[in-house]
Each structure stands twice: as C-alpha cells, then as structure tokens.
Amino acid sequence: MKNVPCLLSSGVVTTISKLTKTCVLRLTPDNLFFILSGKVTNGGVGMWCELLQNNFFDEYQMEGVSSEFNQICLEVSPENLSRALRTVQCAKSVKIKLTKKHCACLTVAAELPTLSSASRVVTHDVPVEVIPRRLWQEFKEPVMPDFDVSIYLPPLKMLKNVVDRMKNLSNFLVIEANLNGEMNLKIQTDLVSVSTHFKDLGNPPWGPSQRGDPELLAEATVDIRKLQQFLVGQQVNPTKAMCNIVHQNVVHLILLHEDVSLQYFIPAVA
Amino acid sequence: MQCVVTGGNVKVLGKAVHSLSRIGDELYVEPQEEGLALRSVNSSRSAYASFLFAPLFFSRYSIPRGLNFRCKLAIKSVQTVFRSLATLEKTVEKCHIGLDEQKDRLTFTLHCKHGLLKTHNLSYQDSESLEAVFDKDSCANVFRAQPRVLVDTVVHFPTSLEEVTLTLSDERMWVRNHVEDEAERSKAVLTELCLAADEFDHFDIKLHNSITFCLKEFRGLLLFAESTGLPVTMYLDEPGSPVVLSVTDSVLEGNFVLATLSDDHYLRQSNRGADAEQTRPPDDFMNDDMDAYLIAMDSSVAPGPSTADPPSLAAFRKPPAPNYRTRTYSEEEEDGEEDPERPPDKKFRSLFFGSVLPPSPRRSSQPFTTQEVLASDSEEDEAEAD
C-alpha cells in the first residue's frame, strides 16, 4: 500500500505514544493522521494529529479501497511504532509498508550502515488492525469548539514544571484564561490552594474578540494527569502553541510545528 | 591471598562484576594458580558465566601454596565496590583484594586519588567450586565479531525481550525475537535483522540451524566486551546444547554459557519451513510448545563422581571428562530415580546435564531469505487487506 523510503523523524510518534496506548492511523493520498476519538473509555480525551506526507517521505504510495474511499485506517500502538522507528534513526533508508504476515502489520524495513561493504537490513513487523469502512465515520476532523477564550501558551517546559508540581498536591487543575493575555493554573484542596499566573501571553487573532469584557475569565477543571501526559510528550517547542477554553466544558490544545499539527481535547470535569 | 589491580584494569574488573550481575545473585570467587576466577550462575541454572583473570592481569598476585579457598558473595555487595565505573576510572589508582582470615571477610580496598582509601569488608559463604561443563571446540558453528557489531544488533530489540533466535547459514546470520505463543504473536512486534558474513571477523558455519537463547545474559557479556573492546566469539551447536560466548585476551578469559531452546516441535517447524522452499516465513513456528523451553533448570541430585558435594553443585564440578556429552549417561541414570524434588516435566533439565542432543542432527539445506518473502507477502496482502 505504502512504500516509502524516508527520513522519518520518530519524534511525532514518540509524542503520540505518550498520550495513548492505541490510536488510529489514517492514511490519505496527502496526509497521515493519528487519531484518538474522544470516547468514554479513554476518559473523553481526543487527539487529532496531522502530518503532510510529502514532508516526511521521499516516496509515498497508497491506494485505498476505491477512488471514492481512497484512504486506509489502521489501529496501531504508537509505542510499538515509535520503538521500531527509533532503532532505525541512523538508517540509510527506511521503508514502511502495510503487509500481511501472521496478521496485518506495518513493516518498518531499514537499511543500516555497517563497517563492511554490505549493508544490514532490519525489519520490524508492527501488528496493526485494519479498520473496516463502516467505522470510518468516527475518524473525522473534530470541529473547532465554539470557545470562549483562545490564548497562546507559555513555553511548554515551564508549563510542564508547574503542572508536575501541582500534580503532587491535587488530581484536578483549573485552567482559566481571558482575552487579555492572562492565564492562571490553579489547584484547590482542603489544605492548600496554589495558583500560577501567566501574563502577556497574547491571544490569537481568531476567536471571539468582540465578545464582552476582555478581563472575563473562562475556566475549566481538568484531570491533571491528562494535561501532564500531553506536556510530557512535547520534546521540541512548537512554532505555535495555543489553548482554547470552552467555559466549564473542554480544553482544546493546539500545537503547530512546521510539518505537524497536533490537537488535543481534554474534557472538563464537573 | 593478595591481589592488586592497578590503573585501567580496575575498571575491567568492575565491568566483569557488573556483567556477572546480569547472570546471578551470587559471585563465586576462586583464587587459583592460573588466576582469579569469578563466576556466577542464574537461579534456574540456565546461564553460567565465568571470568578468569591471569596472574599477569594483576600487578601483584600471590596465593599461598595449597590454599584451598573458595567462596561466594552476594553480587550486589561486590557491585557496590565497583559502583559508578566512570568515576572509578578517574579516581581509583589501585584496588587491593585480600582475605581476612581472622574475621572471615574478603576485603576490597580502593586506593583513590588524594590518598583516599575506601575499604569494603564483605562477608562470604564457603562454597564448592562452580564450574560448568562445556566444550567449545566441538561446536559446529563458530563466529567472531567486534563487540560493536553485536551491540548494534541487540539494540534493535526491546530490553523486555527474553529470547532471541539466531539462524545461521553459510553467508548470513538472522537474528529475530522469539515469541512464545500464538496469542502473543499477533500483538508483539516481530523484529528481524540480517547480518552478512563479512561483518564478522570470522564466520565458520557448518550446521544450518536456528538457536534460541536468552538475551539478557547476552547483553551482559556485550557490556563487558564493549567496554574492553574485545571481540566476542560465539560457539553454537544444535538447538538444545549450550551456546558459549567468549572473550579472550592475553591476561583474561570470559566465558558465558547459555542454555538454548531444545524443542523438537520447533526444530521440525523451522526446518520444514526451510525445506519447503521458503513458502513460509521462517519465523512461523506456530505450534511451538512452551513446555519445551529449556529455560528452567533443575538442581536435582546428580549421583556423579563427586558425591560429597551438595547436590546442586555436583553439576558444576570440574568433570573427569572434558566433554559434556559423556555426562548424558549419568543423567539417564538419574532419570530413573524417584526424586520428589524433580520438576514434573523431564524436558526441563539442567543446562549442563541437559545438553542432550536431538536424535539426529537436522540440517536445513536452505537458509531463509527474508527480503524476498517480505516482498511477496506484501503483494498478497495488498489484495487481502483491502
């Protein structure tokens, strides 16, 4: 289906492997998507990660069921895939192929440099499940929620440090932000209340700037582990990191890299 | 007993202890005329490792004539002496190993820079000699490689992986992870690596077969080989007979003896796969029988020549006969005995007794050529997966 000698950075997959044990890999002629639809079983967390195929692969061939439904959906374990890609990082070339072995597999085949003239070939057969077409409608791009506030995030490393420490004190965290570039992270327990204030973060040009008071805070309480998971996987600072908040409903995090975009939805707890 | 190690050799000694710690929980120390022997065996007795440091390795090596001293120590406590090998190299100038007979302590003294002296007094237990019975020279397949080649090979496998399978042919060696049962196969990532003969310093394969053994201990030896830069020689024979990994130098010798999977099912399957002109993927040993693992070892009574010994150690006594094959007779005898301690399944045997060969050596005529299989498979798949 896919025959791709590539210089593939496994970074994206590694990031995703921190977020979820399994996800859906959707292949279309132009894009690759890693999708986690927000089901109750995974705590309502949703993920949508989009890669442009020609930024990653020198060669890319795919053929779906028909020209009308020209896509492939696979259930993969990002951790397995990430491990396979990690070991072939120094390879001369890497091919990823959908194959039928003992079960359907994504076969990562790499040509590795050696000291001798011949090169060494390593293959990793990562088991996948091919998802039938009737289930495809689940994997549509999530609609942008009608958020109350959209704000740029402070450097993710800083955010991570704060959240990691708050994690020791509480299981839930309140994120609040306004259209004046201010964001607060708060925890409240019987024993302690901690809040961290960020100022002058800036607000993206989109969104409801005309709506009322810019000082008005929109807030959402989220499971702190979900936020931590998201932050732990971020190894490189993205070009843009944004957060949309629908008051007491959902936190929508968006990371834009040059060739990857990642959206992550954390539902608010009551 | 006086052993003094200086300079870079302290690190070598430390690495040896660390790599032995991958095998077992106890370190057997035996000062001999021909050098200081450090050995270890794992609890299931499927893996054994020994290092012999020749007197020349030490800047001073003296053992009293007729000293008949052997002991075992908790390997963890010896590891503590050589903790942090990186700093060891920089700070320690001299390591002195002595025996305090009054207090029954083995003393490791590290002479560090600035006159700092660190003394570790380790208590020990008396023990019998621990020595495995193996014969490298009778092994059909031998190859030698620079440690880097093998390290770069095992790095592709997850650390949690228990066993790997080596498949050997005249020109190539395949390494793949061994997955036990069918349920696991559909979940596990199967990794396969192909190495050409010219990556090896020496590659002499007489028997085309597949050998499965534990990866953890193999990594242990590589740890040592990589830091000392010594090439690793591997001696393999039939499935079921132990594989020996060794590193040698003018002043030291290290041997790791690991049990291999002896499974008739497995043999048949993999050979049929090969004989059927590569119609099946080589790793397709579906009916692999878990019971047939020669991983668990048994410390049953061995009425060998050394009856005075504790039973479990009898196996490791220096044998009167050099070849382990001659030991199979006593093993057969033992099978007849009623021993409540015996594991129920006779397939589980001690590595060093259990080197019982399959009835006839099967030779697969044709090695597996993986890449072709891969290609043809994917064609098929394109139709099916759609």
Interface residues (C-beta under 8 A of the other chain):
Chain A: M1 E63 G64 V65 N80 R83 A84 T87 K97 L98 T99 K100 K101 H102 C103 A104 C105 T107 A109 L112 T114 L115 S116 S117 A118 R120 V121 V122 T123 H124 D125 V126 P127 V130
Chain B: Q146 R148 V149 D152 V155 H156 P158 R185 S186 K187 A188 V189 L190 T191 E192 L193 C194 L195 A196 D198 E199 P281 D284 T370 Q371 L374 D377 S378 E380 D381 E382 E384 A385 D386
